[in-house]
Amino acid sequence: MVLHGEALAPQMADYLELVDRGEWNYLPYLMYYNRTNFRSASVNTDQFGFRMSHGADRRASAGDHQLDEPVRLIVGGSVAFGYGLRNDGATLASRLWAKHAPARPWLTFAGHCYNATQELMLYMLYRHMIPPVEEIVIFSGYNTLAMSRLTDLHLGGQGPFFYCVEYFEKMRELRERNAKPAREQRWRARAKPKAAPSATTKNPTLPELIDSAVEETLRHLDSWQALAAATGARVTWVMQPLAPWLRDEPAAQEKLLFDENDRLAEYGTWQELYGDISSVAAGDAYAAAMGAACERKGVGFLDMISRLRAAVSPSDWLYVDRAHFTNEGADIVAGLLADSLGLS
């Protein structure tokens, strides 16, 4: 029996190989990043794990380019990276560079499952490799909100990240291994209640989750503004349009894919895992809160949920899963970005 995913989105097999955690690129500070020098028909990365962007007659990535002019960046998690698209030429950066805003090259600065903290750190660690930046578009939101639900993992004033439970488990093992024998029993008695945090939550309300995600994002936007000032770059934060935030009922192809993903899910359906933050009302509330916060900070803001909702019909096939675009969906969003930000 052929699965709907195999028929409608066969490129997803390449992405599953890309994010094989046994082959991930584990890095200092960032924890993990995209596989390096990955090659496939759908997705390709350079020696550092950055995805290739395609212009009309040339291509480049952050770690593999011969650019001698200012550049523009798409920053974010897997949506900004272009997870699920049929080829490198379909990413937001590529569609902007090749079609919708080609006056400057666009590069992708994004990582699978990255939250607001990792987005900023990626730029801090690798900004030296690229030409001066004149435009920074942070296409983000969902990952930081999803992680805000793990209230037990907000440690040291920092929010959690995807797969952080494994990190805390390994750090607990390291503490135990390095404990001095003379005080090991006393240390274990103290440490036992503070064993590796679990991914449980205290069931915070949606407004509390939104407040947490907004606060974390705003702290990092302060740093983005400071870094951008070095080249006079404009910073715009864009609320990504998660499929359940866009409309109550998916398009016909989307429903086939979403239902199949739920049937095959190892850890539970989307509703079971993320239902508390996955409604049209939740997306609109989050966008409103981020918009107001960005206005207070003097940071550009674009609610892509409302912009995309107004630009498409209920039958338009935009997503390969509940977070990631089809090629056609990405092209529509890239055009809306260029138009909304006045870019050529």
N, C-alpha and C positions, 0 to 999 in steps of 0.2 A: 504494500500500500504506500503510495507516494504521499508524504506529508504536505500540508499547505505551505509550510515554510520552504520546503525544497522546490515547490513549483513557483511560488510567488516571490521568494527572496533567496535564491540559491547562494548568493554571495555571503550569507550569514555563516556558512561553513568556514570561510576564510577568516572571519572575525572571531569565531570560536577558537581557531588556531592561534590567532594573534594574542588573545587574552588567556591562553593556556598558562596557568600560574606556575607550572613547572618550568616554563621558559621565560618567565617575566624578567625584566631588567630591574633588579633590586638596587636602589641607590641610597647614598647617604642623604639624610635630611628629608628627602621626598618620600622615602619608604619604598616606592615602586614606580616604574614608568613603563611606557610602551616597549615592546620588544624592538631591539635594534636590527637594522638591515633586514627587516622582514620583507619578503617578496611574495606577491600573489597577484592574480588578475584584478582583485578588488581593492587592495590596500597595500601601500608600500611605505616603509619608514627609512630614515637615514641612520647614520652611525650612532646617533644619540637617541633615536626613537621618535623624532619628529616626523610628521607626515608630510609628504610632498604636496605642494600646491602647483596648480597649472594655470598659467596665463594664456593669452591667445597664441603666443609663439615661443614661450619658454616656460620653464618650471624651476622651482626652488623649494628649499626647506630651510629651517633655521640653522641646521648643521651642514648643509650642502648647497651653497649658492655662490654666485659671482656677482652679487648685487652691489652697485655703487651709488645707490640712491636711497632716499628715505622709504621706509616700509610701513605697512599697516598690519595690525595683528588681530586675529580672532583667538581669544583666550577662553578657557573653560574646561569642561569635562568631556565625556564621550560624545555628546551632541556636537560640541564645537570641533572635536576631533573628526567627526564624520562617521562614527560607528554605524554600520548597516548600509552605507551607500554602495552602489555598484562599482564605483571606481574613484580614483583620487581626484579626477576632474570634476566630481560632483560635490565636493566639500563646500562649505560656506566660503572659505577663503578662495577656493578656485573659481567659484561662480562670480564672486565679487571681482577678482582679478581679471578673469577672462571676459566678463560680460557687463555686470551691473555697475562697477566702479573701478575701471581699469587704469585710472590715472597713475596709481602706484601699485607696486607688488603687494600682495597679501600673503602672510605666513600664518600657519596654524601653531599656536602655543597652547596645547591642550593634552590632557591625559585621561585615560579611561578611569571612571569613578572618582575623579578629582573633586575635592570640595574647595571652598573659598581660600583656605589656608594654602593648600597645595598649588592652586592656581598662581597665587602670588609668589610662592617660593620657587616655582619653576621659572618664572620670569627673572627673579633675583639671581638665580644660579646660572642662567644662560643668556642674559641680555647682552653680555660682552661679545657674543658671537655674531650679532646681527647689526646692520646699519642703524643709524638714528631712526627712531620710531615717531611717526607723526599722528597715528591714530591707534587707539587701543579699545577694542570692542570686547567686553567681558560678557559672554553669552552663557548665562549660568542660572543658578537658583535651586534646582531640585535636590542635588546631592547634599547641599548644606542643610536644607530643611529635613531631608530624610534622616541625616545623622543627628539632628537635634532631638530626635525621639529617643536616643540612647542616653538617657539622663545620667545613668551610672558611670558613663565613660567621659564625662566632662571633667577632666583632671588638669590641675595646674593652670586653670584659667583658659584652657584650650579645648576646643570641640573635638569630637571623635572623627575618625575617618574610616572609610570602608576597609574591612579586614583587620581592624585594630585589635579585636579580641585576641587574635593569634599573637600579635605583638606583645600585649600585656601578659599573656600566658608564658611566652618565652622570657620576658623580663623577670617574672616571678621565679621561673626555673633558675635563672642566672643568679638572683639574690640568694636562693637556697643553696646553690652550689658554692657561692663565695662566702657564705656565713662561717664565721670562725667557730670551730668545734666547741670551745669553752663557753660560748654563749648561744650555741645553736638552739638549745631547747627554749631559752628565753625568747630568742628572736622568732622562733616558729610560733610561740604562743601569741606574740604581738602581731605577727604577719597573717595568721590564719584568717581572722575576720576580713583582712584586706587582700585576700587572694585575687587572682586575675578577675577583673570585672566581667560580668556576664552581659549579654546583649538584651537584658531586660529593661523595661521602662517603668516609670512611675505613673504612667498614663496621664501625662500632662494634656491640657486642653489645646485645641488648635491655636487659639490666640497666644498661648504660652510658647508653643513650638515656633510660631512665626516670629515672635519677639526674640527668641533665642537665635534663630537663623539670621534675622536682620541685624542684630547686635554684632554677631561674629563677622558678617559681611562688611558692615560699616567700619569696623576696626581695620580691616584690610584695605578698604577703599582709601583710608587716610594714607596708607603706605603707597598705594597705587598713584595717588595724586602727587606725592612727594617724588616718586621715581619718574613719573611722566614729566614733571617740571624740568628735568634735565635736558629734554629735547623739545619741550613745548608741545608735547603730545596731548591730544584731547582724549579723555577717558569717558566711555559710555558704558553703563551697566544695563544689560538687556535681560529681561525676564524670559527665560526659555518657555516655550509653549508645550508643556507636557500634554500628551493626547487626552487624558481624562480632565485636564484643565481647560481644554479647548472646546469640547462639546460632550454632551451626555451620551450620545450614540455615535459609535465609530462608523466609518464607511464600511461597505460590504467586505472588501478585501481585508481591512484592518480587523474586523470582527473575527474572520476566519483565523487570522494569525494570533490575535490576542487569546482567543479561546483555546487554540492549540497550545500556546505557550503555557497557559494555566494547567492544561491536562498533563503536560510533560514536566511541569515544575517540580524540582526536587525538594524545595523547602516550603512550598505553599503557594497558593494562588496570589496574584497581585493584590486582590482585595484583602486577603488575609494578612499580607505583609505590609501594605501601604494604603489600605483603604481609608484610614483616618485623615490622610493628607491628599487624597486623590479624587477630588470632586471639582466641578466647575466653580462652586462657591469658595472652596479652599484656595484654588489658584487665583481667583479674583481678589480675595482678601490678602493673600501674600503679595500680589502685584501692587495693590494699593498701599500696603505698609512699606514696601521697598521704594515705591515712587515717592512717598512722603519723606522717607529717610534720606534718599538721594537728594531731594530738593533742599533739605536742611543742610546737607554737606556740600552743596554746590557741585554735585556730580551729575552728569547727563544720565537720563533714565529713559528707557523705551520698554513699554509693555507690549511684548510681541504676542502675548496671548490675545489681547483685544484686536491688535492689528491684523493678525492672521485670521482670526474669527470673522472679521469683516471682509476679508479678501477672498474667502473660499466658500464653496457650497458644501452642504452636508454629505454629498456623494464623492467628494474629492478624496482620492487615496493619498494620504500624506505620510503615513507612518508604517514602518516595518515591525515595530513593537511599540509599547506605550510611551517610549521616550525618544526613539530615533526615527529620523526622516527617511522617506524614499528619495530618490534623485529629484523627482518632481517637487516634492515638498521642500527640499533644501533650496532648490532654485527659486521657488516662490518667496521663501524667507529671506534669501540673499537680496532679492529685488526690493523687498520691503525694508530691509536694513539700509540699503543704499538710498532709497527714496526718503526714509524717515530721518536719516542723518545728513541729508544733503550732500552726498558723496558722488563724485563723478569718476 
